[in-house]
Amino acid sequence: MRTEIALKGLQDTVVRCHKCARLVAYLKEVSNHKPRRYRDWDYWSKPLPSFGDPDARVLIVGLAPAAQGGNRTGRMFTGDRSGEWLFNALYQFGFANHPNSLRADDDFKLDDCYITATIRCAPPKNKPLPEEIENCRPYFLKELDLLRKVEVIVPLGQIALAQTLKSLRQKGFDIPSLSFGHGKVYSLRTRNPVENADLRSLRTLITTYHPSQQNTQTGKLTRPMFHQVFKMVRRKLKR
Ligand code: SF4
């Protein structure tokens, strides 16, 4: 319960964050210029909180909210095409109660899984600036402190992988430079297991291509390839 309360406090802080002026302005612009298909939506257009099971053993790290997806609905990956792929895979492997979620007020729930992102505000053209990533990093580092049961971490795509590795190094993990690819499994080790006691259960990182339309529509990432990653995640969990 303490973890749940601390995570809730952290996410409440995230939602009020204004550190990145460019992104705050962009979110306002997005909600002022809605596409016709979403003109009846009252856009969230604020930083998106992470969500999931506070006792999760699996942590998914996305890149950034989609301007017309999570940024519209108010929950990460909810109502966008990447989310449709991600939620479907999580459902197939027992980490979610539904194969998709289109609105934040439905009863969709993650089980044993938590979803966060490299940055929490939708950036123009899906391209965050380096300083925006740094502004947002403390929230991810704090989540790593709080999610003490995480055993497997899955960054979605190359940028999320690079930034996750940078954060893990800052947390005392001994990580050589890892090459990006799909479905690679890496073991994680902390330099000082006593100092990093909170992160002792985190042992494995699994890479995947991001389920973006750029990848899914070109066939670079297929459903079987994506599901294979979650099959590997299941196998890595101790029970
Ligand atoms: S991207 Fe992160 S640091 Fe920047 S305004 Fe949004 S929540 Fe704050």
Residues whose N, C-alpha, C, O or C-beta is under 5 A from the ligand:
A	BS01	SF4	V14 C17 H18 K19 C20 P47 I119 R120 C121 E132 N135 C136
